[in-house]
């Protein structure tokens, strides 16, 4: 296989194999695979709820669900509970799993592994508290909104911190002397230190750690809608997603106003002269996020085109339905794309190519800009077509960009599969 990969492919494969063998990365990958079934179930529930049962959903509108479905309110509530009970706890799950997998190789005792995970959860919760409830001596309130998909990165950091610390503690204890007093003393010390760090953060910062990261990711883009801004936003969104900060990144200020003005111009005047043809919505949201940020629908197609990796193809089938609705979390976590050095390059490059091409076509007036609002779950390949009222040029541009993105992903998906196979026969964490 090596002779067919090329020089770049060999370098990336070798680097990815070394990367996967790293103890920290190995624990993260095991943790991502552990929580994948929960993320898949939660995403499917969220997909059905948002696209089939909500009035803003694509299938609710196109299939007239309200006319033939019963007990919609109860179904919404039930699926909302399923989604909240899985996706809403993603950061907690990943924190627990990373810490456990780091500790597992150094101790055969289940109690030590579980305690490492429990301590990690407590540390994560200490960084996600309502500031006023702590400083005002009120009952402590937890910030549950920061514990979902957007909190994966913080959860990984806390899991690594606690897992490595607990691992060090176990390595410096003698198995024959690991008495109850030692365990209680070590755990108490860890809890006091980690809670102290959380208290320092709460006392000096006005937001949680996860909210601070999201705020940093949004600040640069109160700027005009030029190509540099669009490319920068695409790079930022892709980097955040690759690091595990999933979910939407806030758009440039004024997006809703501009969208309303575009729609009003189309409804009030003949022709298709809109005041804001180039915005984040008309370029990035419509053309560069087919299947979700990262053009992951193209990633899915590349997976089906690469035949030698059975696991990749099986993962593709698992993630097919949510990806078609632009829900990309299962594919990013299950493959995984998150923290994958090989897939980082196409994950950033494919959207940038789409942004540049779409911007050029809009500026040259080769395609009309999207003006009509799009329902949640609208298939990515149809967003430009429906948003322009049925423009064939917009549909053709979407198809061309999906094809280009698939071609970009294809060799990297093949190389990622080779690297995965190289490490798949190595001993797993016991």
C-alpha positions, 0 to 999 in steps of 0.5 A: 500500500505504501507505494500508492500513497505518495510522499505526502501520504507516507509522511502523514501516515507515519505521523498519524501512527505516532500520534495515535500511539501517544498515551494521551491521544490514545486515551482521547480516542478510546473515550470518543469511541466509548461515547459514540453510541450515546452521541449517535442516539442523541443526535438522531433524537435531536434530528427528528425533533428539529426537522420532523416535529418542529414548525421550523423543520424541513420535513415538518414543512415539506411532508406536512407532518402536522396533518398526519402525526399525533401527539406532537407535543409529547413526542417533542418533549420525549425526544428533547429529554433523550437529546438532553440526557445524551448530548447535554452530558457530552462534556461530562462523559468525555471527561470521565472516560479520558480520565479512566482510560489514562489511569487504567493501564497502571492499576487493575483495581476498578475502584481506582479507575472509577474514582479518577473519573469521578474526581474529573467530573467534580473538577469539570463541574467546579469550572461550570458554576453560576458565579453569582450563586457562589460569590453571593453565598447562595445555593450553588447553581451549575451551568448545564449549557456548557456541558454539551457538545460545545464542552468536549474540548474543556472536558478533554483538558480536565480529563487529561489533567485529572487522569495524569495526576491520578496516574502519578499518585497511583505510581507513587503508592506501593500496592501493599501499602495502599490503605484506606487512609492513603486513598482518602488522603490523596482523593481529598487533596485532589478535590481540594486543589481542583475545587480551589482552581475552580473557585479562583476562576469563578472569583476572577472571571465572569464566565465559565471556561467553556464560555470564555473559549466560545467568546474568544472564537467569536470576537474577530468577526465584527467586520465587513463581509469581504473574502478575508473575513469569510475565509477567517470565519471558515478557518475558525469554525473548522478549528473549533470543530476539530478541537471538539468545540461543536455546535454553531459559532456565532455569526457576524453581528447584523446577520439577522437584519441583513437576512431580513433586508434581503428577503424584503427586497425579493418580496417587494421588488421584481427581479433578484436585486438584494442589498447584501449578496455576500454575507456569512449566510449566503456564502459560508452557511449555504455553500461551505457547510453541506452536512455540517461545518467542514463539508462533512457530506463530502467526507461521507462520500469519500468514506463510501468511495474508499473500499479497503476500510470496513470500519470507516464504511460502517461508521459512514452508514451509522452517520448517514441520516444525521449528516444528510440533515447537517448534524455532523457530531456523530461523524466527527466523534465516531470516525473520529475527525476530532484531533485527527492530524490527517483529517485536519487538512481537508477539514479546513481546506474543503470549506475554504475552497467552497467559500472562495468559489462561492464568493467569486460566483456571487461577486461576478453575478454568476449565481443569485444570492440566497434570500429565502429562509431555510428550514432546519435540516434542509439537505446541504446540497439543496440549500442554495437551490431552495434559498434562491427560489429554484436557481439551477445555477445555484444548484449546479454550484453546490454540486460542483463544490460537493464534488471538489470537496469529495476529491479533496477528502478522498486521499486523506480518508484513504491515508487515515484508514491505513494509519488506523489499520496499522495501530488496530492490532496493537494491545488496547487499554485493559 
